[in-house]
Every structure is written in structure tokens, then in C-alpha cells.
Amino acid sequence: MVSADLPALSRGAYRRLAANPRFRRLWVSQFVSGVGDWLVIGFLMPLVTSLSGGSSFAVAGILIAKIIPSLVFSSVTGVLVDRFDRRRLMIACDVVRAVLALALMTTNSLALIYLVVLLMETASIFFFPAKSALIPYLAEEGDITSANGLSYTTQQASMLVGLTASGAILAAFERAVRLVLAAKLPIVSRFVGLFAPALLGPRAGVIVDSLTFLVSAVAIWRIGKVARSVRGSGARLDLSLIGKDVRESFAFLRDHRELRGLLVTIGFAILGGGTIVPVGLVYVQHNLTGGVPILERIQALRTLVAAPQTFILVFLAFGMASGALLVPRLSHRVPLTWLFAGSVAAFGVSMLAFASVGIYWIAALFAVAAGFSIAMVTVAGNTYVVQTTADELRGRVFTALESVIRVSLLVSMIVMAPLGDVASRIVKRVIEQRHLAPEHVVLTGPRITLQLASLIVLAAAFYAFRMLRDGQGPVPAKGGAGV
């Protein structure tokens, strides 16, 4: 009886969620603040590139600041979220992020920019678990799965909108400010006029970002009190938990060779592949010619989207979204080991091709291919864990997987991104010593670094082909227990 009712419940789930004012307000808060988040990241990356003189490591600093909070506090986030009213916690996080964002309005200090990003991300790692935990209290029981799916899709959509339409959002904001000034309302015009340089300048994105958090806070406040208390059940906060999941995950890998092979592959793939953002953005800005093809033909669109440097992330995200939709079909036709290792190899080849061309739109195609490959690696890797690991091990394996991803990405930012700067200095020295024309130099620092990083990814693919088995049953738990 229950199984017969579930399809009927799910068919109208999205319509019921859209008609549910309390869930709709939560959805609005997530989408608006998500767009603002990516809008300011799209603004900060070119700014940091400019302030640092084109340093890959300086760009990586933004990502490092975003990684560290989740790496350090992930073990205690859940306990803290359960100890407070989640709705009030989300409002507090939004207000904190709104105030912090304003600190980016005038500063040119890289240290302050990194600190603000780190503190904003710290607030975010409490906001999102609280949001996920609040969903069951706002949606009907039969709609919870659809609500979670809609929440995940909204997260991806806000990234694409924030990156793609940043120019249009800022243009609309500037037009609204000019209309207010033109109206010459005594108090309002004087207040707006006082901040007009910032409101109309290139850093207006910071103010828009701050406003998105305030809109989000108001939307959450309007949800009202939930019918059932969402306060924690008295779970004790143990600061010794900080970093515990990372330590336990790597200790666990020592005892499981097969899973170690999977996670080592992912770790090295991310170590090399993580450079595609900090080094890749500098590479796009300094080494590629041309721009987004459609923008070259339609003049009016040039000011409505992100700069070509940031827009390359849209191609990467588009590839990831496409891959996530198509990989499940491939998994039924291709053995998982071949799909997983082949995806890592495809990622390495795509990166190598991306780093070897000189025309923007061709590089953009390889960015799409790289994003597609990343999605295949993720989906195939998760499926491989589910199909080859005993149920009592899966929680630890997925915890280990998350830890490996965070640590590898952090190491990539700390090691590979500075390597791009070192390579750039070496190339510059050679150019000066040999009196070469910089525009005629093919092997630039960012290009050499990306090509080296792609070789690391390809080495990880070779390792995966050698280490992973297929169709031999689940890896047993210690002591011989299987599924």
C-alpha cells in the first residue's frame, strides 16, 4: 500500500512545494544568497589577480580561505547546529555575512580579503546544515526527497546565475541607484549620494552581495516559528572532535588496499585538477585570445555577463551539470572500473588540451569536457563505493572520501598554485636574458603548470587502472563480514 502511494505523492511534489509559502521562503533565501555568493567570488578573483600582479597563489588564497573552515569545523558543525534554533541560527549567519561582505568594499589588502572570505565561509558551513535540517519541518513527509533535490539543484543554479549574469545584475543595480538619484528625494538622495561612488563603481557587487544576505534573512524570518521545536537534544560539544573525521579516515585507509586505491586516485586527480581554477583563471587572462563567441557578435551582451576570465567557470559548471545527467546511463553499459579510471584519464586529457591552446572558445570547449569528466569521476566513484563496499563500511568510506577531497584540494592550492608563480618568474627571467618578445613565448608559467598538473591527473588514471578491480563483490569489513 505504501509503495503504491509513493509515486502519486511524488508526482505533484514540486507543485505542492511551490504552493507552500514557508518552504518557498526558504528556497528564495537559498537562491538569492547563493547568487550573491558567486557574484562576489566572480568579482574577487579578477580583483585579486590584479592586486597580486597575476599571482596564481593569490587567487588560490580565496579557495584556501573557503576550504579551511569545512576542513577544521566539519566534525562539530552538526552538534552546534542541533544545539540552537535553526531558523534563528540561519538569520544570524546571514546578518554576519552581510556585515562581513561590506568590509570588501574599499580594501585592497589581500590579507583582509582572505580573512573576510574565511569568516563568511565559516558562517556558511553552519547555514547550510541548518537549512537542510529545517526542510523536514517545512515540507510534507512525502515531498522531502523532492525538496532536498530542489535544494541541491538551486545550489547549482545560483552558481550559474551568479557567474553568468553578474554583469546584468550589477547593471540593473546601477540603473536603480541612478533612478533614485534622479528622483531627487531629499533624504534618500542625500543618503544614496553619500555612497554613490561605491554604489556605482566596480565594487558595487559587494553591496549587492550584502543585500542578498539581508533579503535571505528577511525571507527566513518570515517563515515564522516551526510547529515542532528544532532545538538540540542536549548533545555535548566536544572540541576534541575538531579534525577527528580526517584523522580517522586516513587511519582507516591503512587497512583497506582496494579502497585506498580509489581514494589515492581521487586525491591525486584533485591535486592536479585543482589547479584548473587558480592557475587556469590567470592562464585565461594572460594567454588566451578572443572571448565568448556569442559576445563578440552581440555588442549589447558584453556588459551583461561576467568577464571572460570568470565566465570560463560557467563552461566548467555546464560540463559538470551535463555529466551528472548522462553518467548514470553510461554506468549501465560500461564496467565501473573502466568508467571511473577512464573518466580520470579524460579529465587529464581535457586539462592538457585546455592548457595547450591559445584561442578562448576552443579552450572553453575543453573546459566543458573537463567539467563533464569531473562529474563522471564523482558519480562513478560514489557508485563504485556503494557496489563494492560492505554496508557497515560505507559511512567511513564516504567520510574518508570527503576528507581526501578537502585535503587534496588544500594541498593543490598550497603547492601547485605557487608552482605557477615560480614557473612564471623563471619564464620572465629567460625572456629578459634572451631579449625575447613576451607575446611570442608559447610556454608561459601558467601553461607549463597546467600541463604538469594534467600529467599528474593522467598518472592517477594509470594508477586507477592498475589498482581497481571490477565485479569481485564487496570489500568486507575487518573480520570478514560482508554484505
Secondary structure in CASP SS format (residue, H / E / C, confidence):
PFRMAT SS
TARGET T0000
AUTHOR 0000-0000-0000
METHOD secondary structure of the structure
MODEL  1
M C 1.00
V H 1.00
S H 1.00
A H 1.00
D H 1.00
L H 1.00
P H 1.00
A H 1.00
L H 1.00
S H 1.00
R H 1.00
G C 1.00
A H 1.00
Y H 1.00
R H 1.00
R H 1.00
L H 1.00
A H 1.00
A H 1.00
N C 1.00
P H 1.00
R H 1.00
F H 1.00
R H 1.00
R H 1.00
L H 1.00
W H 1.00
V H 1.00
S H 1.00
Q H 1.00
F H 1.00
V H 1.00
S H 1.00
G H 1.00
V H 1.00
G H 1.00
D H 1.00
W H 1.00
L H 1.00
V H 1.00
I H 1.00
G H 1.00
F H 1.00
L H 1.00
M H 1.00
P H 1.00
L H 1.00
V H 1.00
T H 1.00
S H 1.00
L H 1.00
S C 1.00
G C 1.00
G C 1.00
S C 1.00
S H 1.00
F H 1.00
A H 1.00
V H 1.00
A H 1.00
G H 1.00
I H 1.00
L H 1.00
I H 1.00
A H 1.00
K H 1.00
I H 1.00
I H 1.00
P H 1.00
S H 1.00
L H 1.00
V H 1.00
F H 1.00
S H 1.00
S H 1.00
V H 1.00
T H 1.00
G H 1.00
V H 1.00
L H 1.00
V H 1.00
D H 1.00
R H 1.00
F C 1.00
D C 1.00
R H 1.00
R H 1.00
R H 1.00
L H 1.00
M H 1.00
I H 1.00
A H 1.00
C H 1.00
D H 1.00
V H 1.00
V H 1.00
R H 1.00
A H 1.00
V H 1.00
L H 1.00
A H 1.00
L H 1.00
A C 1.00
L C 1.00
M C 1.00
T C 1.00
T C 1.00
N C 1.00
S C 1.00
L H 1.00
A H 1.00
L H 1.00
I H 1.00
Y H 1.00
L H 1.00
V H 1.00
V H 1.00
L H 1.00
L H 1.00
M H 1.00
E H 1.00
T H 1.00
A H 1.00
S H 1.00
I H 1.00
F H 1.00
F H 1.00
F H 1.00
P H 1.00
A H 1.00
K H 1.00
S H 1.00
A H 1.00
L H 1.00
I H 1.00
P H 1.00
Y H 1.00
L H 1.00
A C 1.00
E C 1.00
E H 1.00
G H 1.00
D H 1.00
I H 1.00
T H 1.00
S H 1.00
A H 1.00
N H 1.00
G H 1.00
L H 1.00
S H 1.00
Y H 1.00
T H 1.00
T H 1.00
Q H 1.00
Q H 1.00
A H 1.00
S H 1.00
M H 1.00
L H 1.00
V H 1.00
G H 1.00
L H 1.00
T H 1.00
A C 1.00
S H 1.00
G H 1.00
A H 1.00
I H 1.00
L H 1.00
A H 1.00
A H 1.00
F H 1.00
E H 1.00
R H 1.00
A H 1.00
V H 1.00
R H 1.00
L H 1.00
V H 1.00
L H 1.00
A H 1.00
A H 1.00
K C 1.00
L C 1.00
P H 1.00
I H 1.00
V H 1.00
S H 1.00
R H 1.00
F H 1.00
V H 1.00
G H 1.00
L H 1.00
F C 1.00
A H 1.00
P H 1.00
A H 1.00
L H 1.00
L H 1.00
G C 1.00
P C 1.00
R C 1.00
A H 1.00
G H 1.00
V H 1.00
I H 1.00
V H 1.00
D H 1.00
S H 1.00
L H 1.00
T H 1.00
F H 1.00
L H 1.00
V H 1.00
S H 1.00
A H 1.00
V H 1.00
A H 1.00
I H 1.00
W H 1.00
R C 1.00
I C 1.00
G C 1.00
K C 1.00
V C 1.00
A C 1.00
R C 1.00
S C 1.00
V C 1.00
R C 1.00
G C 1.00
S C 1.00
G C 1.00
A C 1.00
R C 1.00
L C 1.00
D C 1.00
L H 1.00
S H 1.00
L H 1.00
I C 1.00
G C 1.00
K H 1.00
D H 1.00
V H 1.00
R H 1.00
E H 1.00
S H 1.00
F H 1.00
A H 1.00
F H 1.00
L H 1.00
R C 1.00
D C 1.00
H C 1.00
R H 1.00
E H 1.00
L H 1.00
R H 1.00
G H 1.00
L H 1.00
L H 1.00
V H 1.00
T H 1.00
I H 1.00
G H 1.00
F H 1.00
A H 1.00
I H 1.00
L H 1.00
G H 1.00
G H 1.00
G H 1.00
T H 1.00
I H 1.00
V C 1.00
P H 1.00
V H 1.00
G H 1.00
L H 1.00
V H 1.00
Y H 1.00
V H 1.00
Q H 1.00
H H 1.00
N H 1.00
L C 1.00
T E 1.00
G C 1.00
G C 1.00
V C 1.00
P H 1.00
I H 1.00
L H 1.00
E H 1.00
R H 1.00
I C 1.00
Q H 1.00
A H 1.00
L H 1.00
R C 1.00
T C 1.00
L C 1.00
V C 1.00
A C 1.00
A C 1.00
P H 1.00
Q H 1.00
T H 1.00
F H 1.00
I H 1.00
L H 1.00
V H 1.00
F H 1.00
L H 1.00
A H 1.00
F H 1.00
G H 1.00
M H 1.00
A H 1.00
S H 1.00
G H 1.00
A H 1.00
L H 1.00
L H 1.00
V H 1.00
P H 1.00
R H 1.00
L H 1.00
S C 1.00
H C 1.00
R C 1.00
V C 1.00
P C 1.00
L H 1.00
T H 1.00
W H 1.00
L H 1.00
F H 1.00
A H 1.00
G H 1.00
S H 1.00
V H 1.00
A H 1.00
A H 1.00
F H 1.00
G H 1.00
V H 1.00
S H 1.00
M H 1.00
L H 1.00
A H 1.00
F H 1.00
A C 1.00
S C 1.00
V C 1.00
G C 1.00
I E 1.00
Y H 1.00
W H 1.00
I H 1.00
A H 1.00
A H 1.00
L H 1.00
F H 1.00
A H 1.00
V H 1.00
A H 1.00
A H 1.00
G H 1.00
F H 1.00
S H 1.00
I H 1.00
A H 1.00
M H 1.00
V H 1.00
T H 1.00
V H 1.00
A H 1.00
G H 1.00
N H 1.00
T H 1.00
Y H 1.00
V H 1.00
V H 1.00
Q H 1.00
T H 1.00
T E 1.00
A C 1.00
D H 1.00
E H 1.00
L H 1.00
R H 1.00
G H 1.00
R H 1.00
V H 1.00
F H 1.00
T H 1.00
A H 1.00
L H 1.00
E H 1.00
S H 1.00
V H 1.00
I H 1.00
R H 1.00
V H 1.00
S H 1.00
L H 1.00
L H 1.00
V H 1.00
S H 1.00
M H 1.00
I H 1.00
V H 1.00
M H 1.00
A H 1.00
P H 1.00
L H 1.00
G H 1.00
D H 1.00
V H 1.00
A H 1.00
S H 1.00
R H 1.00
I H 1.00
V H 1.00
K H 1.00
R H 1.00
V H 1.00
I H 1.00
E H 1.00
Q H 1.00
R H 1.00
H C 1.00
L C 1.00
A C 1.00
P H 1.00
E H 1.00
H H 1.00
V C 1.00
V C 1.00
L C 1.00
T C 1.00
G H 1.00
P H 1.00
R H 1.00
I H 1.00
T H 1.00
L H 1.00
Q H 1.00
L H 1.00
A H 1.00
S H 1.00
L H 1.00
I H 1.00
V H 1.00
L H 1.00
A H 1.00
A H 1.00
A H 1.00
F H 1.00
Y H 1.00
A H 1.00
F H 1.00
R H 1.00
M H 1.00
L C 1.00
R C 1.00
D C 1.00
G C 1.00
Q C 1.00
G C 1.00
P C 1.00
V E 1.00
P C 1.00
A C 1.00
K C 1.00
G C 1.00
G C 1.00
A C 1.00
G C 1.00
V C 1.00
END
